């Protein structure tokens, strides 16, 4: 298990560390696929309720890795990064896309972000593989944040990504479990997620 507890010195709105994880599974996977399997363009979709600041920083200047993070707005939730104007730097400018959500946002706002923000970006980027940082801590029954996603919306999001993978990558999609702290909800969320992966 690579994920650590909340770092010491945590305070909402302050960037005091690089997040909850000791190793970045999505970043390691992306670099491995590029180095060992000749993959060129990688799309990373991070829907953990916290901004994927570590992933963003690793690929900030890399035009071959497109990073999309949808998360609770950094004004209200650790780590205090992931605003809309954070779009990458240098050669990687335009290959970072953040969709911060206000507290109380739910299914409708997330669906809009995926359909109107992510889908057009993916059509332009045309990835060869999709990596998913699948955090389930934005669920309405998870007390980690104030985002109010339903179980059904998580399934909708995953089906949408499977559609994108079928359209652009020949179905190549890899998912890594990230956050999720509701013991009552996480089993069903993970089960639904895997079923969609297997049947998509």
Secondary structure as the mmCIF struct_conf table of DSSP 4:
data_model
#
loop_
_struct_conf.conf_type_id
_struct_conf.id
_struct_conf.beg_label_comp_id
_struct_conf.beg_label_asym_id
_struct_conf.beg_label_seq_id
_struct_conf.end_label_comp_id
_struct_conf.end_label_asym_id
_struct_conf.end_label_seq_id
STRN STRN1 UNK A 3 UNK A 3
HELX_LH_PP_P HELX_LH_PP_P1 UNK A 4 UNK A 7
TURN_TY1_P TURN_TY1_P1 UNK A 8 UNK A 9
TURN_TY1_P TURN_TY1_P2 UNK A 12 UNK A 13
BEND BEND1 UNK A 17 UNK A 18
BEND BEND2 UNK A 20 UNK A 20
STRN STRN2 UNK A 21 UNK A 21
BEND BEND3 UNK A 22 UNK A 23
HELX_RH_AL_P HELX_RH_AL_P1 UNK A 25 UNK A 37
STRN STRN3 UNK A 42 UNK A 46
BEND BEND4 UNK A 48 UNK A 50
HELX_RH_AL_P HELX_RH_AL_P2 UNK A 53 UNK A 58
TURN_TY1_P TURN_TY1_P3 UNK A 59 UNK A 61
TURN_TY1_P TURN_TY1_P4 UNK A 63 UNK A 64
STRN STRN4 UNK A 65 UNK A 72
TURN_TY1_P TURN_TY1_P5 UNK A 74 UNK A 76
BEND BEND5 UNK A 77 UNK A 77
TURN_TY1_P TURN_TY1_P6 UNK A 78 UNK A 79
TURN_TY1_P TURN_TY1_P7 UNK A 84 UNK A 85
HELX_RH_3T_P HELX_RH_3T_P1 UNK A 90 UNK A 92
TURN_TY1_P TURN_TY1_P8 UNK A 93 UNK A 94
BEND BEND6 UNK A 95 UNK A 95
STRN STRN5 UNK A 96 UNK A 101
TURN_TY1_P TURN_TY1_P9 UNK A 103 UNK A 104
STRN STRN6 UNK A 106 UNK A 106
HELX_RH_AL_P HELX_RH_AL_P3 UNK A 107 UNK A 112
HELX_RH_PI_P HELX_RH_PI_P1 UNK A 113 UNK A 118
HELX_RH_AL_P HELX_RH_AL_P4 UNK A 119 UNK A 125
BEND BEND7 UNK A 128 UNK A 128
STRN STRN7 UNK A 129 UNK A 134
TURN_TY1_P TURN_TY1_P10 UNK A 137 UNK A 138
STRN STRN8 UNK A 139 UNK A 139
TURN_TY1_P TURN_TY1_P11 UNK A 140 UNK A 141
TURN_TY1_P TURN_TY1_P12 UNK A 143 UNK A 144
BEND BEND8 UNK A 145 UNK A 146
STRN STRN9 UNK A 148 UNK A 149
HELX_RH_AL_P HELX_RH_AL_P5 UNK A 151 UNK A 168
TURN_TY1_P TURN_TY1_P13 UNK A 169 UNK A 171
STRN STRN10 UNK A 173 UNK A 177
TURN_TY1_P TURN_TY1_P14 UNK A 183 UNK A 185
HELX_RH_AL_P HELX_RH_AL_P6 UNK A 186 UNK A 199
#
